[in-house]
Amino acid sequence: MALSIYSLGYVRGYYGRKNVGVLGALFNALLLATTLVFLADNVFFFLMTWEIMALTAYCLVSFEHEHEETRNAGVCFTS
């Protein structure tokens, strides 16, 4: 994915300030969940993987929770 290539440069700003391993694990979990959503062959599996995908996306959006704008984006509020 092209996003994976872009994210390598994006993560450089976090070294020493945040746990980059957590960011990488969440990103890989999002990729896995997205793949599983497309591979789902029944409604139950589809809903389970959709929820996992939504939770990992929320965690990635809220990774910089120190900023108010990021917290608002995580809970879908607009200011």
MDTraj code that builds the backbone (N, CA, C; nanometers):
import mdtraj as md
import numpy as np

residues = "MET ALA LEU SER ILE TYR SER LEU GLY TYR VAL ARG GLY TYR TYR GLY ARG LYS ASN VAL GLY VAL LEU GLY ALA LEU PHE ASN ALA LEU LEU LEU ALA THR THR LEU VAL PHE LEU ALA ASP ASN VAL PHE PHE PHE LEU MET THR TRP GLU ILE MET ALA LEU THR ALA TYR CYS LEU VAL SER PHE GLU HIS GLU HIS GLU GLU THR ARG ASN ALA GLY VAL CYS PHE THR SER".split()
xyz = np.array([
    [0.0833, -0.1184, 0.0000],
    [0.0000, 0.0000, 0.0000],
    [0.0879, 0.1249, 0.0000],
    [0.0434, 0.2230, -0.0718],
    [0.1181, 0.3483, -0.0791],
    [0.1229, 0.4183, 0.0564],
    [0.0209, 0.3992, 0.1364],
    [0.0171, 0.4599, 0.2696],
    [0.1310, 0.4084, 0.3570],
    [0.1679, 0.2848, 0.3419],
    [0.2776, 0.2280, 0.4203],
    [0.4092, 0.2977, 0.3889],
    [0.4307, 0.3329, 0.2658],
    [0.5539, 0.4018, 0.2273],
    [0.5545, 0.5432, 0.2848],
    [0.4427, 0.6117, 0.2783],
    [0.4334, 0.7461, 0.3349],
    [0.4524, 0.7439, 0.4858],
    [0.4004, 0.6419, 0.5518],
    [0.4047, 0.6381, 0.6979],
    [0.5461, 0.6234, 0.7519],
    [0.6383, 0.5707, 0.6751],
    [0.7768, 0.5601, 0.7220],
    [0.8354, 0.6980, 0.7508],
    [0.8113, 0.7928, 0.6646],
    [0.8582, 0.9285, 0.6884],
    [0.7801, 0.9997, 0.7967],
    [0.6538, 0.9673, 0.8077],
    [0.5676, 1.0295, 0.9077],
    [0.6085, 0.9892, 1.0492],
    [0.6507, 0.8662, 1.0663],
    [0.6840, 0.8127, 1.1984],
    [0.8147, 0.8701, 1.2515],
    [0.8994, 0.9168, 1.1668],
    [1.0296, 0.9703, 1.2128],
    [1.0144, 1.0795, 1.3166],
    [0.9091, 1.1565, 1.3099],
    [0.8866, 1.2631, 1.4069],
    [0.8483, 1.2133, 1.5448],
    [0.8132, 1.0868, 1.5565],
    [0.7716, 1.0312, 1.6846],
    [0.8835, 0.9619, 1.7611],
    [0.9944, 0.9324, 1.6963],
    [1.1033, 0.8618, 1.7636],
    [1.1512, 0.9409, 1.8843],
    [1.1551, 0.8748, 1.9991],
    [1.1989, 0.9390, 2.1212],
    [1.0888, 1.0103, 2.1971],
    [0.9761, 1.0366, 2.1323],
    [0.8661, 1.1061, 2.1988],
    [0.7508, 1.0113, 2.2320],
    [0.7257, 0.9162, 2.1464],
    [0.6131, 0.8228, 2.1631],
    [0.6609, 0.6816, 2.1320],
    [0.5794, 0.5860, 2.1721],
    [0.6099, 0.4463, 2.1456],
    [0.5718, 0.4136, 2.0010],
    [0.6710, 0.4084, 1.9164],
    [0.6483, 0.3846, 1.7737],
    [0.6027, 0.2414, 1.7492],
    [0.6400, 0.1501, 1.8380],
    [0.5972, 0.0115, 1.8235],
    [0.4461, -0.0038, 1.8328],
    [0.3842, 0.0734, 1.9211],
    [0.2380, 0.0696, 1.9324],
    [0.1745, 0.1221, 1.8047],
    [0.2293, 0.2281, 1.7504],
    [0.1772, 0.2833, 1.6252],
    [0.1886, 0.1813, 1.5125],
    [0.3021, 0.1146, 1.5041],
    [0.3206, 0.0119, 1.4013],
    [0.2263, -0.1057, 1.4195],
    [0.2056, -0.1476, 1.5436],
    [0.1151, -0.2595, 1.5699],
    [-0.0288, -0.2227, 1.5341],
    [-0.0699, -0.1009, 1.5687],
    [-0.2058, -0.0574, 1.5341],
    [-0.2240, -0.0466, 1.3835],
    [-0.1222, 0.0028, 1.3152],
    [-0.1314, 0.0161, 1.1697],
    [-0.1422, -0.1219, 1.1040],
    [-0.0612, -0.2163, 1.1505],
    [-0.0677, -0.3514, 1.0947],
    [-0.2004, -0.4183, 1.1292],
    [-0.2536, -0.3921, 1.2479],
    [-0.3845, -0.4473, 1.2847],
    [-0.4932, -0.3899, 1.1949],
    [-0.4821, -0.2614, 1.1618],
    [-0.5795, -0.2002, 1.0709],
    [-0.5720, -0.2629, 0.9321],
    [-0.4521, -0.2859, 0.8830],
    [-0.4381, -0.3502, 0.7520],
    [-0.4958, -0.4911, 0.7534],
    [-0.4690, -0.5658, 0.8607],
    [-0.5231, -0.7014, 0.8715],
    [-0.6752, -0.6992, 0.8795],
    [-0.7300, -0.6111, 0.9623],
    [-0.8755, -0.6044, 0.9771],
    [-0.9427, -0.5633, 0.8465],
    [-0.8819, -0.4701, 0.7749],
    [-0.9382, -0.4277, 0.6465],
    [-0.9391, -0.5434, 0.5471],
    [-0.8320, -0.6196, 0.5459],
    [-0.8252, -0.7359, 0.4573],
    [-0.9314, -0.8382, 0.4955],
    [-0.9482, -0.8616, 0.6255],
    [-1.0471, -0.9596, 0.6699],
    [-1.1896, -0.9149, 0.6404],
    [-1.2147, -0.7842, 0.6417],
    [-1.3483, -0.7346, 0.6054],
    [-1.3813, -0.7750, 0.4623],
    [-1.2853, -0.7624, 0.3744],
    [-1.3102, -0.7970, 0.2343],
    [-1.3183, -0.9476, 0.2115],
    [-1.2588, -1.0255, 0.3016],
    [-1.2609, -1.1708, 0.2872],
    [-1.3772, -1.2364, 0.3620],
    [-1.4550, -1.1589, 0.4337],
    [-1.5644, -1.2141, 0.5139],
    [-1.6660, -1.2837, 0.4241],
    [-1.7068, -1.4040, 0.4680],
    [-1.8024, -1.4790, 0.3879],
    [-1.9364, -1.4985, 0.4578],
    [-1.9511, -1.4411, 0.5778],
    [-2.0813, -1.4412, 0.6432],
    [-2.0968, -1.3121, 0.7233],
    [-2.2166, -1.2843, 0.7643],
    [-2.2482, -1.1564, 0.8280],
    [-2.1791, -1.1431, 0.9633],
    [-2.1758, -1.2490, 1.0415],
    [-2.1146, -1.2429, 1.1743],
    [-1.9662, -1.2082, 1.1649],
    [-1.8933, -1.2780, 1.0788],
    [-1.7503, -1.2507, 1.0619],
    [-1.7279, -1.1103, 1.0070],
    [-1.8127, -1.0680, 0.9158],
    [-1.8027, -0.9332, 0.8605],
    [-1.8186, -0.8279, 0.9702],
    [-1.9196, -0.8425, 1.0560],
    [-1.9420, -0.7450, 1.1620],
    [-1.8297, -0.7450, 1.2647],
    [-1.7785, -0.8617, 1.2971],
    [-1.6672, -0.8691, 1.3930],
    [-1.5428, -0.7996, 1.3379],
    [-1.5091, -0.8272, 1.2144],
    [-1.3900, -0.7643, 1.1567],
    [-1.4118, -0.6158, 1.1320],
    [-1.5347, -0.5766, 1.1018],
    [-1.5657, -0.4341, 1.0842],
    [-1.5427, -0.3594, 1.2150],
    [-1.5853, -0.4179, 1.3271],
    [-1.5658, -0.3549, 1.4575],
    [-1.4179, -0.3465, 1.4932],
    [-1.3423, -0.4496, 1.4639],
    [-1.1982, -0.4463, 1.4889],
    [-1.1330, -0.3379, 1.4049],
    [-1.1760, -0.3269, 1.2800],
    [-1.1228, -0.2236, 1.1929],
    [-1.1567, -0.0844, 1.2467],
    [-1.2792, -0.0653, 1.2947],
    [-1.3197, 0.0643, 1.3483],
    [-1.2411, 0.0989, 1.4749],
    [-1.2196, 0.0030, 1.5614],
    [-1.1452, 0.0290, 1.6850],
    [-0.9985, 0.0620, 1.6583],
    [-0.9371, -0.0097, 1.5666],
    [-0.7972, 0.0207, 1.5356],
    [-0.7855, 0.1558, 1.4656],
    [-0.8814, 0.1896, 1.3810],
    [-0.8789, 0.3213, 1.3173],
    [-0.8948, 0.4315, 1.4211],
    [-0.9836, 0.4111, 1.5190],
    [-1.0006, 0.5080, 1.6270],
    [-0.8708, 0.5256, 1.7050],
    [-0.8048, 0.4160, 1.7361],
    [-0.6787, 0.4238, 1.8109],
    [-0.5715, 0.4964, 1.7312],
    [-0.5666, 0.4746, 1.6028],
    [-0.4689, 0.5450, 1.5197],
    [-0.4996, 0.6940, 1.5105],
    [-0.6266, 0.7285, 1.4968],
    [-0.6640, 0.8699, 1.4905],
    [-0.6321, 0.9384, 1.6227],
    [-0.6532, 0.8680, 1.7332],
    [-0.6325, 0.9257, 1.8670],
    [-0.4904, 0.9078, 1.9186],
    [-0.3972, 0.8697, 1.8357],
    [-0.2603, 0.8429, 1.8802],
    [-0.1958, 0.9669, 1.9406],
    [-0.2210, 1.0829, 1.8843],
    [-0.1691, 1.2089, 1.9385],
    [-0.2771, 1.2738, 2.0238],
    [-0.3164, 1.2074, 2.1296],
    [-0.4284, 1.2529, 2.2113],
    [-0.3968, 1.3775, 2.2932],
    [-0.2730, 1.4237, 2.2923],
    [-0.2372, 1.5440, 2.3662],
    [-0.2985, 1.6697, 2.3052],
    [-0.3266, 1.6645, 2.1760],
    [-0.3825, 1.7794, 2.1049],
    [-0.5349, 1.7738, 2.1068],
    [-0.5986, 1.8860, 2.1330],
    [-0.7443, 1.8900, 2.1404],
    [-0.8093, 1.8550, 2.0062],
    [-0.7488, 1.8994, 1.8968],
    [-0.8052, 1.8694, 1.7653],
    [-0.8079, 1.7189, 1.7394],
    [-0.7043, 1.6508, 1.7845],
    [-0.6981, 1.5065, 1.7654],
    [-0.8030, 1.4358, 1.8498],
    [-0.8214, 1.4807, 1.9739],
    [-0.9261, 1.4217, 2.0583],
    [-1.0628, 1.4432, 1.9958],
    [-1.0862, 1.5605, 1.9414],
    [-1.2141, 1.5868, 1.8750],
    [-1.2321, 1.4999, 1.7518],
    [-1.1271, 1.4790, 1.6766],
    [-1.1359, 1.3943, 1.5581],
    [-1.1625, 1.2490, 1.5960],
    [-1.1093, 1.2064, 1.7092],
    [-1.1296, 1.0700, 1.7529],
    [-1.2734, 1.0400, 1.7889],
    [-1.3445, 1.1368, 1.8403],
    [-1.4834, 1.1138, 1.8785],
    [-1.5814, 1.1801, 1.7827],
    [-1.5328, 1.2256, 1.6684],
    [-1.6140, 1.2808, 1.5601],
    [-1.6881, 1.4078, 1.5974],
    [-1.6314, 1.4878, 1.6834],
    [-1.6894, 1.6195, 1.7141],
    [-1.6230, 1.7230, 1.6256],
    [-1.6968, 1.8226, 1.5893],
    [-1.6384, 1.9339, 1.5149],
    [-1.6499, 2.0597, 1.6007],
    [-1.5477, 2.1414, 1.5914],
    [-1.5522, 2.2651, 1.6708],
    [-1.5395, 2.3857, 1.5818],
])
top = md.Topology()
chain = top.add_chain()
for i, resn in enumerate(residues, 1):
    res = top.add_residue(resn, chain, resSeq=i)
    for name in ("N", "CA", "C"):
        top.add_atom(name, md.element.get_by_symbol(name[0]), res)
traj = md.Trajectory(xyz[None], top)
